[in-house]
Amino acid sequence: MGFLDKLFDVAKGLAPNVIGGALAGGPVGAGVGLIKGIANQVLGKLDDSDVTEEDAQRIIEDPNLYIEFKIRTQEIELAKMQEETKRLEAVNQTIQVESKSEHWPQFSWRPFNGFAYPSAVILIYFLLPMFGKTVPDVPQWIWLGWLSILGVAVWDRGKEKRAQTGEHKTGLIEGAIKAIQGK
């Protein structure tokens, strides 16, 4: 492994989101170009010339240059994380506003589906045959999907209500793990 590869590994270890993301999301040149740019800054090069093995060796062997390389790499990683944090804060704020919404679709979709599902079953499988109409062939995945959504919504809503009352009931798997551990 050459010194340039070692320098690259150092950068990936310090800034996995930036360097690793550049490699995974785009051409290899993006990650290599970023590392070369940092190395050139550390070495005081004013041009965008290639970093040679000697340059990389100089950075790795000189503690001051090595520390400067680490600092600059981590500054880029920090800036990337701050950018991601801002994006997540915006998404979080949007979700919080939506959850406090007073619009009827926001708070009424659970009850609507809770009443619509049994109504559909009664209509299709009981009332249509009773009036001599043909029963449509509803694919099983429609019923399973609808019930899955209702089940998760009811479970999540129940969990939310229990948390509001201060009850901290463990789930089935968590309870089983605690029982095995003897807690």
Rosetta constraint file for C-alpha pairs under 8 A:
AtomPair CA 1 CA 5 HARMONIC 6.12 0.50
AtomPair CA 1 CA 6 HARMONIC 7.01 0.50
AtomPair CA 2 CA 6 HARMONIC 6.45 0.50
AtomPair CA 2 CA 53 HARMONIC 7.01 0.50
AtomPair CA 3 CA 7 HARMONIC 6.09 0.50
AtomPair CA 3 CA 53 HARMONIC 5.69 0.50
AtomPair CA 3 CA 54 HARMONIC 7.84 0.50
AtomPair CA 3 CA 56 HARMONIC 5.52 0.50
AtomPair CA 3 CA 57 HARMONIC 5.40 0.50
AtomPair CA 3 CA 60 HARMONIC 7.73 0.50
AtomPair CA 4 CA 8 HARMONIC 6.14 0.50
AtomPair CA 4 CA 51 HARMONIC 7.87 0.50
AtomPair CA 4 CA 52 HARMONIC 7.33 0.50
AtomPair CA 4 CA 53 HARMONIC 5.54 0.50
AtomPair CA 4 CA 56 HARMONIC 5.28 0.50
AtomPair CA 4 CA 57 HARMONIC 7.43 0.50
AtomPair CA 5 CA 9 HARMONIC 6.15 0.50
AtomPair CA 6 CA 10 HARMONIC 6.18 0.50
AtomPair CA 7 CA 11 HARMONIC 6.30 0.50
AtomPair CA 7 CA 56 HARMONIC 6.29 0.50
AtomPair CA 7 CA 60 HARMONIC 7.08 0.50
AtomPair CA 8 CA 12 HARMONIC 6.22 0.50
AtomPair CA 8 CA 32 HARMONIC 7.51 0.50
AtomPair CA 8 CA 35 HARMONIC 6.73 0.50
AtomPair CA 9 CA 13 HARMONIC 6.14 0.50
AtomPair CA 10 CA 14 HARMONIC 6.28 0.50
AtomPair CA 10 CA 70 HARMONIC 7.91 0.50
AtomPair CA 11 CA 15 HARMONIC 5.91 0.50
AtomPair CA 11 CA 16 HARMONIC 7.75 0.50
AtomPair CA 11 CA 19 HARMONIC 6.97 0.50
AtomPair CA 11 CA 35 HARMONIC 6.97 0.50
AtomPair CA 11 CA 70 HARMONIC 7.29 0.50
AtomPair CA 11 CA 73 HARMONIC 6.33 0.50
AtomPair CA 12 CA 16 HARMONIC 5.00 0.50
AtomPair CA 12 CA 19 HARMONIC 5.48 0.50
AtomPair CA 12 CA 20 HARMONIC 6.19 0.50
AtomPair CA 14 CA 70 HARMONIC 7.01 0.50
AtomPair CA 14 CA 73 HARMONIC 6.58 0.50
AtomPair CA 14 CA 74 HARMONIC 5.99 0.50
AtomPair CA 14 CA 77 HARMONIC 7.68 0.50
AtomPair CA 15 CA 19 HARMONIC 5.84 0.50
AtomPair CA 15 CA 20 HARMONIC 7.49 0.50
AtomPair CA 15 CA 73 HARMONIC 6.30 0.50
AtomPair CA 15 CA 74 HARMONIC 5.96 0.50
AtomPair CA 15 CA 76 HARMONIC 7.46 0.50
AtomPair CA 15 CA 77 HARMONIC 5.04 0.50
AtomPair CA 16 CA 20 HARMONIC 4.84 0.50
AtomPair CA 16 CA 21 HARMONIC 7.04 0.50
AtomPair CA 16 CA 77 HARMONIC 7.68 0.50
AtomPair CA 17 CA 21 HARMONIC 5.29 0.50
AtomPair CA 17 CA 77 HARMONIC 6.65 0.50
AtomPair CA 17 CA 80 HARMONIC 7.50 0.50
AtomPair CA 18 CA 22 HARMONIC 5.99 0.50
AtomPair CA 18 CA 31 HARMONIC 7.94 0.50
AtomPair CA 18 CA 76 HARMONIC 7.30 0.50
AtomPair CA 18 CA 77 HARMONIC 5.91 0.50
AtomPair CA 18 CA 80 HARMONIC 6.86 0.50
AtomPair CA 19 CA 23 HARMONIC 6.35 0.50
AtomPair CA 19 CA 31 HARMONIC 5.23 0.50
AtomPair CA 19 CA 34 HARMONIC 7.57 0.50
AtomPair CA 19 CA 35 HARMONIC 7.98 0.50
AtomPair CA 20 CA 24 HARMONIC 6.03 0.50
AtomPair CA 20 CA 31 HARMONIC 7.34 0.50
AtomPair CA 21 CA 25 HARMONIC 5.56 0.50
AtomPair CA 21 CA 26 HARMONIC 7.85 0.50
AtomPair CA 22 CA 26 HARMONIC 5.64 0.50
AtomPair CA 22 CA 27 HARMONIC 7.28 0.50
AtomPair CA 22 CA 28 HARMONIC 7.21 0.50
AtomPair CA 22 CA 30 HARMONIC 5.66 0.50
AtomPair CA 22 CA 31 HARMONIC 4.99 0.50
AtomPair CA 23 CA 27 HARMONIC 6.16 0.50
AtomPair CA 23 CA 28 HARMONIC 5.04 0.50
AtomPair CA 23 CA 29 HARMONIC 7.83 0.50
AtomPair CA 23 CA 30 HARMONIC 6.76 0.50
AtomPair CA 23 CA 31 HARMONIC 5.45 0.50
AtomPair CA 24 CA 28 HARMONIC 7.96 0.50
AtomPair CA 26 CA 30 HARMONIC 6.79 0.50
AtomPair CA 27 CA 31 HARMONIC 7.74 0.50
AtomPair CA 28 CA 32 HARMONIC 6.37 0.50
AtomPair CA 29 CA 33 HARMONIC 5.56 0.50
AtomPair CA 30 CA 34 HARMONIC 6.19 0.50
AtomPair CA 31 CA 35 HARMONIC 6.36 0.50
AtomPair CA 32 CA 36 HARMONIC 6.08 0.50
AtomPair CA 33 CA 37 HARMONIC 6.03 0.50
AtomPair CA 34 CA 38 HARMONIC 6.31 0.50
AtomPair CA 35 CA 39 HARMONIC 6.10 0.50
AtomPair CA 36 CA 40 HARMONIC 5.99 0.50
AtomPair CA 36 CA 50 HARMONIC 6.81 0.50
AtomPair CA 36 CA 51 HARMONIC 5.87 0.50
AtomPair CA 37 CA 41 HARMONIC 6.24 0.50
AtomPair CA 37 CA 48 HARMONIC 6.90 0.50
AtomPair CA 38 CA 42 HARMONIC 6.21 0.50
AtomPair CA 38 CA 69 HARMONIC 6.74 0.50
AtomPair CA 38 CA 72 HARMONIC 6.75 0.50
AtomPair CA 38 CA 73 HARMONIC 7.03 0.50
AtomPair CA 39 CA 43 HARMONIC 6.07 0.50
AtomPair CA 39 CA 51 HARMONIC 7.06 0.50
AtomPair CA 39 CA 55 HARMONIC 7.99 0.50
AtomPair CA 39 CA 56 HARMONIC 7.58 0.50
AtomPair CA 39 CA 59 HARMONIC 7.72 0.50
AtomPair CA 39 CA 69 HARMONIC 6.61 0.50
AtomPair CA 40 CA 44 HARMONIC 5.99 0.50
AtomPair CA 40 CA 45 HARMONIC 5.03 0.50
AtomPair CA 40 CA 46 HARMONIC 7.40 0.50
AtomPair CA 40 CA 47 HARMONIC 7.75 0.50
AtomPair CA 40 CA 48 HARMONIC 7.07 0.50
AtomPair CA 40 CA 49 HARMONIC 7.67 0.50
AtomPair CA 40 CA 51 HARMONIC 6.99 0.50
AtomPair CA 41 CA 45 HARMONIC 6.02 0.50
AtomPair CA 41 CA 46 HARMONIC 7.49 0.50
AtomPair CA 42 CA 65 HARMONIC 6.34 0.50
AtomPair CA 42 CA 68 HARMONIC 6.34 0.50
AtomPair CA 42 CA 69 HARMONIC 6.07 0.50
AtomPair CA 43 CA 55 HARMONIC 7.77 0.50
AtomPair CA 43 CA 59 HARMONIC 7.79 0.50
AtomPair CA 43 CA 65 HARMONIC 7.42 0.50
AtomPair CA 45 CA 49 HARMONIC 7.91 0.50
AtomPair CA 51 CA 55 HARMONIC 5.84 0.50
AtomPair CA 51 CA 56 HARMONIC 6.76 0.50
AtomPair CA 52 CA 56 HARMONIC 6.32 0.50
AtomPair CA 53 CA 57 HARMONIC 5.99 0.50
AtomPair CA 54 CA 58 HARMONIC 6.03 0.50
AtomPair CA 55 CA 59 HARMONIC 6.35 0.50
AtomPair CA 56 CA 60 HARMONIC 6.25 0.50
AtomPair CA 57 CA 61 HARMONIC 5.98 0.50
AtomPair CA 58 CA 62 HARMONIC 5.84 0.50
AtomPair CA 58 CA 65 HARMONIC 7.74 0.50
AtomPair CA 59 CA 63 HARMONIC 7.57 0.50
AtomPair CA 59 CA 65 HARMONIC 5.06 0.50
AtomPair CA 59 CA 66 HARMONIC 5.06 0.50
AtomPair CA 59 CA 69 HARMONIC 7.45 0.50
AtomPair CA 60 CA 65 HARMONIC 7.37 0.50
AtomPair CA 60 CA 66 HARMONIC 5.38 0.50
AtomPair CA 61 CA 66 HARMONIC 7.21 0.50
AtomPair CA 62 CA 66 HARMONIC 5.97 0.50
AtomPair CA 63 CA 67 HARMONIC 6.00 0.50
AtomPair CA 64 CA 68 HARMONIC 6.16 0.50
AtomPair CA 65 CA 69 HARMONIC 6.02 0.50
AtomPair CA 66 CA 70 HARMONIC 6.22 0.50
AtomPair CA 67 CA 71 HARMONIC 6.09 0.50
AtomPair CA 68 CA 72 HARMONIC 6.15 0.50
AtomPair CA 69 CA 73 HARMONIC 6.11 0.50
AtomPair CA 70 CA 74 HARMONIC 6.06 0.50
AtomPair CA 71 CA 75 HARMONIC 6.06 0.50
AtomPair CA 72 CA 76 HARMONIC 6.41 0.50
AtomPair CA 73 CA 77 HARMONIC 6.41 0.50
AtomPair CA 74 CA 78 HARMONIC 5.95 0.50
AtomPair CA 75 CA 79 HARMONIC 6.13 0.50
AtomPair CA 76 CA 80 HARMONIC 6.23 0.50
AtomPair CA 77 CA 81 HARMONIC 6.17 0.50
AtomPair CA 78 CA 82 HARMONIC 6.06 0.50
AtomPair CA 79 CA 83 HARMONIC 6.15 0.50
AtomPair CA 80 CA 84 HARMONIC 6.23 0.50
AtomPair CA 81 CA 85 HARMONIC 6.01 0.50
AtomPair CA 82 CA 86 HARMONIC 6.19 0.50
AtomPair CA 83 CA 87 HARMONIC 6.34 0.50
AtomPair CA 84 CA 88 HARMONIC 6.16 0.50
AtomPair CA 85 CA 89 HARMONIC 6.03 0.50
AtomPair CA 86 CA 90 HARMONIC 6.25 0.50
AtomPair CA 87 CA 91 HARMONIC 6.36 0.50
AtomPair CA 88 CA 92 HARMONIC 5.95 0.50
AtomPair CA 89 CA 93 HARMONIC 6.00 0.50
AtomPair CA 90 CA 94 HARMONIC 6.20 0.50
AtomPair CA 91 CA 95 HARMONIC 6.21 0.50
AtomPair CA 92 CA 96 HARMONIC 6.14 0.50
AtomPair CA 93 CA 97 HARMONIC 6.21 0.50
AtomPair CA 94 CA 98 HARMONIC 6.19 0.50
AtomPair CA 95 CA 99 HARMONIC 6.06 0.50
AtomPair CA 96 CA 100 HARMONIC 6.39 0.50
AtomPair CA 97 CA 101 HARMONIC 6.32 0.50
AtomPair CA 98 CA 106 HARMONIC 7.76 0.50
AtomPair CA 99 CA 106 HARMONIC 7.62 0.50
AtomPair CA 101 CA 106 HARMONIC 6.62 0.50
AtomPair CA 101 CA 107 HARMONIC 7.94 0.50
AtomPair CA 102 CA 106 HARMONIC 7.17 0.50
AtomPair CA 102 CA 107 HARMONIC 7.42 0.50
AtomPair CA 103 CA 107 HARMONIC 7.02 0.50
AtomPair CA 104 CA 108 HARMONIC 5.63 0.50
AtomPair CA 105 CA 109 HARMONIC 5.75 0.50
AtomPair CA 108 CA 112 HARMONIC 6.05 0.50
AtomPair CA 109 CA 113 HARMONIC 6.10 0.50
AtomPair CA 110 CA 114 HARMONIC 5.94 0.50
AtomPair CA 110 CA 150 HARMONIC 7.33 0.50
AtomPair CA 110 CA 153 HARMONIC 7.11 0.50
AtomPair CA 110 CA 154 HARMONIC 7.96 0.50
AtomPair CA 111 CA 115 HARMONIC 6.18 0.50
AtomPair CA 112 CA 116 HARMONIC 5.92 0.50
AtomPair CA 113 CA 117 HARMONIC 5.89 0.50
AtomPair CA 113 CA 150 HARMONIC 7.26 0.50
AtomPair CA 114 CA 118 HARMONIC 7.35 0.50
AtomPair CA 114 CA 150 HARMONIC 7.00 0.50
AtomPair CA 115 CA 119 HARMONIC 6.25 0.50
AtomPair CA 116 CA 120 HARMONIC 5.98 0.50
AtomPair CA 117 CA 121 HARMONIC 6.38 0.50
AtomPair CA 117 CA 146 HARMONIC 7.67 0.50
AtomPair CA 118 CA 122 HARMONIC 6.07 0.50
AtomPair CA 119 CA 123 HARMONIC 5.99 0.50
AtomPair CA 120 CA 124 HARMONIC 5.92 0.50
AtomPair CA 121 CA 125 HARMONIC 5.77 0.50
AtomPair CA 121 CA 126 HARMONIC 7.55 0.50
AtomPair CA 122 CA 126 HARMONIC 5.13 0.50
AtomPair CA 122 CA 127 HARMONIC 6.33 0.50
AtomPair CA 123 CA 127 HARMONIC 4.82 0.50
AtomPair CA 123 CA 128 HARMONIC 6.08 0.50
AtomPair CA 124 CA 128 HARMONIC 5.58 0.50
AtomPair CA 124 CA 129 HARMONIC 7.78 0.50
AtomPair CA 124 CA 135 HARMONIC 6.15 0.50
AtomPair CA 124 CA 136 HARMONIC 7.33 0.50
AtomPair CA 125 CA 129 HARMONIC 6.65 0.50
AtomPair CA 125 CA 135 HARMONIC 6.77 0.50
AtomPair CA 126 CA 130 HARMONIC 6.14 0.50
AtomPair CA 127 CA 131 HARMONIC 6.25 0.50
AtomPair CA 128 CA 132 HARMONIC 6.27 0.50
AtomPair CA 128 CA 133 HARMONIC 4.96 0.50
AtomPair CA 128 CA 134 HARMONIC 6.64 0.50
AtomPair CA 128 CA 135 HARMONIC 6.32 0.50
AtomPair CA 129 CA 133 HARMONIC 5.43 0.50
AtomPair CA 129 CA 134 HARMONIC 6.55 0.50
AtomPair CA 129 CA 135 HARMONIC 6.65 0.50
AtomPair CA 138 CA 142 HARMONIC 7.02 0.50
AtomPair CA 138 CA 143 HARMONIC 7.97 0.50
AtomPair CA 139 CA 143 HARMONIC 7.33 0.50
AtomPair CA 140 CA 144 HARMONIC 6.26 0.50
AtomPair CA 141 CA 145 HARMONIC 5.75 0.50
AtomPair CA 142 CA 146 HARMONIC 6.11 0.50
AtomPair CA 143 CA 147 HARMONIC 6.04 0.50
AtomPair CA 144 CA 148 HARMONIC 5.93 0.50
AtomPair CA 145 CA 149 HARMONIC 6.25 0.50
AtomPair CA 146 CA 150 HARMONIC 6.25 0.50
AtomPair CA 147 CA 151 HARMONIC 5.86 0.50
AtomPair CA 148 CA 152 HARMONIC 6.14 0.50
AtomPair CA 149 CA 153 HARMONIC 6.06 0.50
AtomPair CA 150 CA 154 HARMONIC 6.00 0.50
AtomPair CA 151 CA 155 HARMONIC 6.02 0.50
AtomPair CA 152 CA 156 HARMONIC 5.91 0.50
AtomPair CA 153 CA 157 HARMONIC 5.95 0.50
AtomPair CA 154 CA 158 HARMONIC 5.99 0.50
AtomPair CA 155 CA 159 HARMONIC 6.15 0.50
AtomPair CA 156 CA 160 HARMONIC 6.14 0.50
AtomPair CA 157 CA 161 HARMONIC 6.19 0.50
AtomPair CA 158 CA 162 HARMONIC 6.12 0.50
AtomPair CA 159 CA 163 HARMONIC 6.16 0.50
AtomPair CA 160 CA 164 HARMONIC 6.32 0.50
AtomPair CA 161 CA 165 HARMONIC 6.46 0.50
AtomPair CA 162 CA 166 HARMONIC 6.32 0.50
AtomPair CA 162 CA 167 HARMONIC 5.14 0.50
AtomPair CA 162 CA 168 HARMONIC 6.94 0.50
AtomPair CA 162 CA 169 HARMONIC 7.78 0.50
AtomPair CA 163 CA 167 HARMONIC 5.55 0.50
AtomPair CA 163 CA 168 HARMONIC 6.32 0.50
AtomPair CA 170 CA 174 HARMONIC 5.91 0.50
AtomPair CA 170 CA 175 HARMONIC 5.67 0.50
AtomPair CA 171 CA 175 HARMONIC 5.84 0.50
AtomPair CA 172 CA 176 HARMONIC 6.14 0.50
AtomPair CA 173 CA 177 HARMONIC 6.20 0.50
AtomPair CA 174 CA 178 HARMONIC 6.23 0.50
AtomPair CA 175 CA 179 HARMONIC 6.12 0.50
AtomPair CA 176 CA 180 HARMONIC 6.19 0.50
AtomPair CA 177 CA 181 HARMONIC 6.19 0.50
AtomPair CA 178 CA 182 HARMONIC 6.01 0.50
AtomPair CA 178 CA 183 HARMONIC 5.18 0.50
AtomPair CA 179 CA 183 HARMONIC 6.03 0.50
